[in-house]
């Protein structure tokens, strides 16, 4: 079966011929709520905020995904939180918004491999194939709200609240093992 399971401290939760599930390093994560003209906020953040729900935009290491009509998540290198908050504060008077640092609330899992999409179907009722490469969606995974990013046909990121890591990590580990058994 070629299955390897190790401590979350090492980053890898499970790995088999089917898929690999690992924890990515911490990064800055901001929740932005705004209405109206958001171009000045995008400029302050150093990228163009996507207009369509599910669409992503990036500039260098910064990424943004539109999760709702007035909601975006911004991802950036861990040391940039203060800079981003200060830049947006500078445009607040003309463009009221809410920008909250949620970096400590969530963890990101990387799910990759030839059966990564199939692994995700074990806990997600959404048709994974409808998420285009380069897009992201807020969805439910085994009853838990997550943000699912599709980076390639066989590579996904899943943002989850820290408190759900043991539950979802175990489910993905079990699924990884079961899919590998089918390959053997």
Buried (B, 14 or more C-beta within 10 A) or exposed (E): EEBEEEEBEEEBBBBBBBBBBBBEEEBBBBBBBBEEEBEBBBBBBBBBBBEEBBBBBBEEEBBBBBBEEBBBBBBBBEEBBEBBBEBBEEBBEEBEBEBEBBBEBBBBBBBBBEBBBBBBBBBBEBEBEEBEEBBBBBBEBBEBEBBBBBBEEBBBBBBBBEEBBEBBBEBBBEBBBEBBEEEE
